[in-house]
Amino acid sequence: MPKDPAPLNPLPDSESPVLRRLSERPAQDAAGLGRRMLFFTGGSALDSASRALKHYTHNSVHLVTPYDSGGSSAILRQAFGMPAIGDLRSRLMSLADDRATGHPEGVKLFAHRLPTDAASSALRVELDSIVRGEHALVKAVDLHNRNLICVQLAAFREAMPEDFDLRGASIGNLVLTGTWLRNARDLDSAIAEFAQYAAVLGEVHTVTNDNYHLMAQLSDGSRVLGEHRITGLDLARRGLRIERFGLSQSQEDYHPVTSLLPESRRQMIAAAQMICFPPGSFYTSVLANLLPRGAGRAIAATQVPKVFVPSLGGDPEQAGLTLTESVERLLGVLREDCGSGTPNSRLLSHVVLDSRRGRYNGGIDASALKALGVEVLERPLVSAGSAPLADAQLLVEALLSVPLQR
């Protein structure tokens, strides 16, 4: 039986005066001087929270995974040998300035996907109408941004292989690919340009620009290659769990490979006032970002709060893991890089939990977490409208309430 929760440092509920003051703060008041919060993240789990976060700080840094192997990103990876950009583009748009000219129209265009059931010729006709600025969605964008978007799309269209599959293609992904092509295939430069014309209030980067794939070894000894295959596993039904996790050169055959954390990312980690491992798919969205060599050492070298917010509502990738075991797995991945002698306190300082409304595998064993040297912060995370998942606004308020001094 799980032990009764006894988290430390509780806040009573969402009516806390501290959190109420945060939620009543004017939307853009001092956001330019807001916290330098760095997130290791991926997927879409943090997109809603990012839309709320930009009203409190314009200094958040999001390191997202480049390993997506499904959907539109997979087709682009195969055609151009590039990292996955779907999660990157999605997070950039979540942080885009709502007040900027053409914002709603641009977001709508970037979110548009070409039909999945149309003929190849019809898909090319629609894409060409966007490139020429004739499509209704692009005509709705202000002239300046329209011209920029069309130039980037034209670069993609010119380089697009003849057999490229446009079914379900994300226009935002194609625009970002065109920007990448026009920047000599330098993804960091492409992101900077894309972020500028999207008026992004924060920074978004891939944790590394390597074109590798994820590998999960299951408890029965079998290996699964490719992010889309890992996320599609029904571990609970099969009575399995993920035991080992790493990178492969290929998603067809396992060829172990080592990725290196770029120096620019190390500097971003060093400059952060707080490091966060947020809700999301535990392996493919959170731990995947920690696989590049140097990530654990960079985190251990900082003297700032390092905060884990476990997913709520049941994460399929954590099948068979209790909350405490998930914390141990996170610490284990970090320690693989920085050495077995590294104290837990240098890798993780806080776990943020909602013991009243949150559902956690195996319950909350506060004494076990304390024995790991991790401080439990009790915060309201789940609202009536978000249950069983975390409420985006409450999640942001909880993170902003974490003391910066350690």
C-alpha positions in Angstrom: 0.0 0.0 0.0 1.3 3.5 -0.8 2.1 5.6 2.2 0.0 8.6 3.1 1.4 11.7 1.5 3.3 14.1 3.8 4.8 16.6 1.4 6.9 19.4 2.7 6.4 23.2 2.3 2.7 23.1 1.5 0.6 25.9 0.0 -3.0 25.4 0.9 -4.7 25.5 -2.5 -5.3 27.7 -5.6 -6.6 30.4 -3.3 -3.1 31.0 -1.8 -2.4 34.7 -1.6 1.0 34.1 -3.2 -0.5 32.4 -6.2 -3.4 34.8 -6.4 -1.0 37.8 -6.6 0.8 36.0 -9.4 -2.4 35.3 -11.4 -3.5 38.9 -10.9 -0.2 40.4 -12.2 -0.7 42.5 -15.3 0.0 40.3 -18.3 3.2 41.9 -19.5 4.3 43.7 -16.3 8.1 43.3 -16.0 8.0 40.1 -18.1 11.1 41.3 -19.9 12.9 41.0 -16.5 11.2 37.7 -15.6 12.9 34.5 -14.5 15.4 32.7 -16.7 13.7 29.3 -16.5 15.2 26.5 -18.6 13.0 23.5 -19.6 14.1 20.1 -20.8 11.0 19.3 -22.8 9.4 17.9 -26.0 6.0 17.0 -27.5 3.0 19.2 -26.8 2.6 18.7 -23.1 4.1 22.1 -22.2 2.6 24.1 -25.0 -0.4 25.4 -23.1 1.7 26.2 -20.1 4.1 28.1 -22.4 1.3 30.2 -23.6 0.6 31.2 -20.0 4.3 31.5 -19.1 5.1 34.2 -21.7 2.9 36.6 -19.7 5.2 36.4 -16.7 8.6 36.0 -18.3 10.2 36.5 -21.8 13.4 34.8 -20.6 12.4 31.2 -20.6 14.6 28.7 -22.5 13.1 25.5 -23.9 15.4 22.7 -25.0 13.3 20.3 -27.0 14.1 16.9 -28.4 15.1 16.5 -32.1 14.3 12.8 -32.2 10.6 12.8 -33.3 10.3 10.0 -35.9 6.6 10.2 -36.9 4.3 12.4 -38.9 5.4 15.4 -40.9 8.7 15.7 -39.1 9.7 12.1 -40.1 9.1 12.8 -43.8 11.3 15.9 -43.6 14.0 14.0 -41.7 14.1 11.4 -44.4 14.1 13.9 -47.3 16.7 16.3 -45.9 18.7 14.5 -43.2 17.7 17.1 -40.6 16.7 16.9 -37.0 13.0 16.7 -36.2 11.5 20.2 -36.1 7.8 19.6 -35.3 8.1 20.1 -31.5 10.4 23.0 -32.1 7.9 24.8 -34.3 5.0 24.1 -32.0 6.8 25.6 -29.0 8.0 28.6 -30.9 4.3 29.4 -31.8 3.2 28.8 -28.2 5.6 31.6 -27.2 4.8 34.0 -30.0 3.7 37.4 -28.9 -0.1 37.6 -29.0 0.1 41.3 -29.5 2.3 41.2 -32.6 0.8 42.3 -35.9 -0.6 39.3 -37.8 -0.2 36.9 -34.9 -3.5 35.1 -35.0 -3.4 34.9 -38.8 0.2 33.6 -38.8 -0.5 31.0 -36.1 -3.5 29.8 -38.1 -1.3 29.5 -41.3 1.5 27.7 -39.5 -0.9 25.3 -37.9 -2.5 24.4 -41.2 -1.9 20.9 -42.6 -2.4 19.8 -46.2 -5.1 17.2 -46.6 -4.2 13.5 -46.0 -6.6 12.2 -48.6 -5.8 14.4 -51.6 -3.9 13.4 -54.8 -0.3 14.4 -55.0 -1.0 16.9 -57.8 -3.8 18.6 -55.8 -1.4 18.9 -52.8 1.2 20.6 -54.9 -1.4 23.0 -56.3 -2.4 24.0 -52.8 1.2 24.4 -51.7 2.1 26.5 -54.7 -0.9 28.8 -54.1 0.5 29.4 -50.6 4.0 30.0 -52.0 2.6 32.6 -54.4 0.6 34.3 -51.6 -2.7 33.5 -53.2 -4.1 31.1 -50.7 -6.8 32.5 -48.3 -4.7 31.7 -45.2 -1.6 33.4 -46.4 -3.5 36.4 -47.8 -4.9 37.0 -44.3 -1.4 37.6 -43.0 0.0 41.1 -43.0 2.1 42.0 -46.0 5.5 42.1 -44.3 5.2 38.7 -42.7 3.4 37.3 -45.8 6.4 38.1 -47.9 8.8 36.6 -45.4 6.8 33.4 -45.2 6.5 33.0 -48.9 10.2 33.4 -49.4 10.9 30.6 -46.9 8.3 28.4 -48.4 9.7 29.0 -51.9 13.1 27.8 -50.7 11.5 24.6 -49.5 9.5 24.1 -52.6 12.5 24.5 -54.8 14.5 21.9 -52.8 11.6 19.5 -52.3 12.3 16.1 -53.8 10.0 15.0 -56.6 8.6 12.1 -54.6 8.1 14.1 -51.4 4.9 13.1 -49.6 2.9 16.2 -48.8 0.0 14.4 -47.3 -0.7 15.9 -43.8 2.3 18.2 -44.2 2.5 21.0 -41.6 2.9 24.4 -43.3 4.8 25.7 -40.2 7.2 22.8 -40.5 7.7 23.5 -44.2 8.3 27.2 -43.5 10.9 26.4 -40.8 12.6 23.9 -43.2 12.8 26.6 -45.9 14.4 28.9 -43.3 16.9 26.2 -42.5 17.7 25.7 -46.2 18.2 29.5 -46.7 20.5 29.5 -43.6 22.9 27.0 -45.1 21.2 24.2 -43.1 22.2 25.8 -39.9 19.3 25.1 -37.6 20.3 27.6 -34.8 20.4 30.4 -37.4 17.1 29.3 -38.8 15.5 29.2 -35.4 16.8 32.7 -34.6 15.3 34.1 -37.9 12.0 32.2 -37.5 11.7 33.5 -33.9 12.3 37.0 -35.0 9.5 37.2 -37.5 7.2 35.2 -35.2 8.0 37.6 -32.3 8.8 34.8 -29.9 8.9 35.8 -26.2 11.6 33.4 -25.0 14.1 31.0 -26.6 13.5 27.6 -28.1 16.3 25.3 -29.3 16.8 21.6 -30.0 19.0 20.2 -27.2 21.3 19.1 -30.0 21.1 19.2 -33.8 22.0 15.6 -34.4 19.9 13.5 -36.7 19.7 10.4 -34.4 16.9 8.1 -33.2 15.7 6.9 -29.8 16.2 3.3 -28.5 14.3 1.7 -25.7 15.2 -1.7 -24.3 12.2 -3.3 -22.5 12.1 -5.6 -19.5 11.8 -8.7 -21.7 15.1 -7.8 -23.4 13.6 -6.6 -26.7 14.6 -3.3 -28.3 12.3 -0.7 -29.9 13.8 1.9 -32.2 12.2 5.2 -33.1 10.3 7.8 -31.0 7.0 7.0 -32.7 7.3 3.3 -32.0 8.2 3.9 -28.4 5.3 6.3 -27.8 3.0 3.7 -29.4 4.0 0.9 -27.0 1.2 -0.4 -24.8 3.5 -1.3 -21.9 0.9 -1.7 -19.3 -1.2 -4.2 -21.3 2.0 -6.2 -22.1 3.2 -6.1 -18.5 6.5 -4.5 -19.6 8.5 -1.4 -18.7 11.4 0.4 -20.2 14.7 -0.6 -18.6 17.3 1.1 -20.8 17.2 4.1 -23.0 19.6 5.6 -25.5 20.4 6.8 -29.0 20.8 4.9 -32.3 22.3 6.0 -35.6 19.3 4.3 -37.4 15.8 3.5 -36.5 15.8 0.4 -38.6 18.9 -1.3 -37.0 20.4 -0.6 -33.6 23.7 1.2 -34.0 24.5 2.9 -30.6 25.8 6.4 -31.0 27.0 9.2 -28.6 25.6 12.7 -28.9 27.5 15.7 -27.5 25.8 18.6 -25.8 26.8 21.8 -27.8 28.7 24.4 -25.9 26.0 26.9 -26.6 23.5 24.7 -24.7 25.9 24.3 -21.8 26.0 28.1 -21.6 22.2 28.3 -21.6 22.1 25.8 -18.7 24.8 27.7 -16.8 22.9 31.0 -17.2 19.5 29.6 -16.0 18.0 30.7 -12.7 16.0 27.6 -12.5 16.0 24.2 -14.3 12.8 22.3 -14.9 12.0 18.8 -15.9 8.3 19.4 -16.7 5.3 17.1 -17.4 5.4 15.2 -20.6 6.2 11.7 -21.9 8.8 10.7 -19.4 11.3 9.0 -21.7 10.7 10.5 -25.2 10.1 14.1 -24.1 12.1 14.5 -20.8 14.9 11.9 -20.5 15.6 12.1 -24.2 16.9 15.6 -23.7 19.4 14.4 -21.1 21.0 11.7 -23.4 23.7 14.0 -25.0 27.0 13.7 -23.2 27.6 16.8 -21.1 24.0 17.4 -20.1 24.2 15.9 -16.7 27.6 17.6 -15.9 26.2 21.0 -17.0 23.2 20.6 -14.7 25.3 19.4 -11.8 27.6 22.4 -12.2 24.8 24.9 -11.5 23.7 26.1 -8.0 20.1 26.8 -8.9 16.8 25.0 -8.1 16.3 21.9 -10.3 12.6 21.0 -10.3 10.8 17.9 -11.5 7.1 18.1 -12.1 5.9 14.6 -12.7 3.1 14.0 -15.3 -0.4 13.6 -14.0 -3.2 11.4 -15.3 -1.0 8.4 -16.2 1.9 8.5 -18.6 2.0 5.3 -20.7 5.8 5.5 -20.8 6.0 5.2 -17.0 4.1 1.9 -16.9 5.4 -0.2 -14.0 7.2 2.7 -12.4 6.2 4.3 -9.1 6.6 8.0 -8.6 9.7 7.4 -6.5 11.2 5.1 -9.1 10.6 7.8 -11.8 12.6 10.2 -9.7 15.3 7.6 -9.3 15.4 7.0 -13.1 15.7 10.8 -13.7 18.6 10.9 -11.2 20.2 7.8 -12.8 20.2 9.3 -16.3 21.8 12.5 -15.0 24.4 10.5 -13.0 25.4 8.4 -16.0 27.0 11.6 -17.4 28.4 13.2 -14.3 29.6 10.2 -12.3 28.3 7.9 -9.6 29.7 10.1 -6.8 27.6 13.1 -7.7 25.2 13.9 -4.8 21.5 13.8 -5.7 21.2 17.4 -4.4 23.3 18.6 -7.3 21.1 17.0 -9.9 17.6 17.5 -8.5 16.4 19.8 -5.7 12.6 19.8 -5.7 9.7 17.6 -6.8 6.4 19.6 -7.2 3.3 17.5 -6.4 -0.4 18.0 -5.9 -1.3 15.4 -3.3 -4.9 16.5 -3.0 -6.0 16.2 -6.7 -3.1 14.5 -8.4 -2.8 10.9 -9.4 0.6 9.3 -9.1 1.7 5.8 -9.8 2.2 4.1 -6.4 1.1 7.2 -4.5 3.4 9.7 -2.9 6.0 8.2 -0.6 7.3 11.5 0.9 9.8 9.8 3.2 11.4 7.9 0.3 11.7 11.1 -1.7 13.2 12.8 1.3 15.7 10.0 1.6 16.8 10.7 -1.9 17.6 14.3 -0.8 14.7 15.8 -2.8 12.5 18.4 -1.3 8.8 18.0 -2.0 6.8 21.1 -2.7 3.1 20.8 -2.3 1.3 23.0 -4.9 -2.2 23.0 -6.5 -1.8 21.7 -10.1 -5.1 20.2 -11.0 -8.3 22.2 -11.6 -11.8 21.0 -12.1 -11.4 21.8 -15.8 -8.1 20.1 -16.3 -8.5 16.9 -14.2 -6.8 14.5 -14.3 -4.0 16.6 -16.0 -2.2 19.7 -14.7 -3.9 23.0 -15.3 -1.6 25.2 -17.4 -2.0 28.4 -15.3 -1.6 26.5 -12.0 1.5 24.8 -13.3 3.1 28.2 -14.3 2.1 29.7 -10.9 3.6 26.7 -9.1 6.9 27.0 -10.9 7.0 30.8 -10.3 6.5 30.1 -6.6 9.7 27.9 -6.3 12.3 29.9 -4.3 15.3 30.8 -6.4 17.7 30.6 -3.5 19.0 27.2 -2.5 
